[in-house]
Amino acid sequence: MTIEKNQSSVMEQFLPRLRKTCAFGAMLVASAFAHAQDAAEPTKEKSWSDVFTDPKDGAFDASEWLLDKRGFLPIPIIITEPAIGYGGGVGLAFFSESMRDAAEHAKETGHVVPPNIYGIGGAMTENGTFGYAAGAMMSFDEDRWRYRGGVAKVHANLDFYGIGTNTGKDTHVSYTMDGILSSQQVLRRLGQSNNYLALQWIYLDLDTSFETNSRFPFFPSSIEMAKRSSGLGFSFEHDSRDNIFTPSRGWTGSMDALFYDPDWGSDNRMQSYRAHAFAYFPIDASNDAPRWILGTRIDGRAARGDVPFYQNPFIDMRGIPAGRYQDENVGVAELELRWNVTERWAAIGFVGAGKVWGTRQDFGESSTEVSRGLGFRYLLARRLGLYVGIDVAKGPEDDAFYIQIGNAWR
């Protein structure tokens, strides 16, 4: 399976981070395909209460409803991102067929082909940030090719704390970005493996304005700006997790590169790179249903060339607002321990560290920013392996909480 990943810039990372709150329907499909044979179990006509009750333990469970759903699916959006404040919205996804129907077709063909999904949505936060978007996920040629893409209109109110050396919590300049964003991706499966090659195009057309009364001792005269950024690139992806929502085994990772150039519509010439790996290890590996699972994350990002200030990579970690620490290079490492207390409830503990360097400091001179926190999960859909819950994180300056659908890492 493959899912969309964050890119290496404030806007490219920030929007997928926001978008994951409304990617509920898309990820459900991917998870259902990972368990297609189980999902295809026949069902009888049931009452409304029976649909949301798991016959195995009698607990509230949404597996049946999610598996049989086709047509339009409303998706609530809840935003708790510290960089833009609390907010919410609604999305509407259209499924060309139910996940159960797709699993039935897989029995006949021997290969699971995801249904096409089309979606629209909009959201707003307390600091005046708002946006609306439309996108699609489609498969072609018996799933040898996949398309993932969307366009969005965004008005974002953000804070810029400088590049490289941090100048303090209250030292920043506020700015507004308003414009159009587009992300288009075509993926090719390599045989019947868990590996994909992808081609991607990122396009940003943004107007940027700054508040003159912001608390910033100086504003760099050499700060790089661009109205239009157009980047073409490729990635190699692998995903062998046992479940894309809350994995217990396996790993996923990719290597990505994007090249921005005036030859294909960009005001600036730059490059952005990312390499990451998320791996999951059951501590009690002999148990088919392990109670303790250790997750590890290694994530590196870089940008080179004429990089607009809002396209620098930044530390993307719970407890740290998006865009708070940014520079030419970013490295992040995280550990997450999950304890399955019961078959339905799990407790989460996590700790992470990140560095930015390159403009004014090298790796050894830059400070290490640490965040840690606790959370809980409830198994909302047993047959899909879908957990939901809340994480509370403490960062270098702020505390924050996040509503999680599946794993926190993207």
Helices and strands as residue ranges (DSSP letters): H 10-19, G 20-22, H 24-34, H 36-39, H 48-51, H 63-68, E 71-79, E 87-95, H 99-109, E 117-125, E 130-140, E 145-160, E 173-189, E 195-210, E 228-239, E 250-260, G 262-264, E 270-282, E 292-305, G 309-311, E 329-340, E 345-357, E 369-381, G 382-384, E 386-394, E 399-405
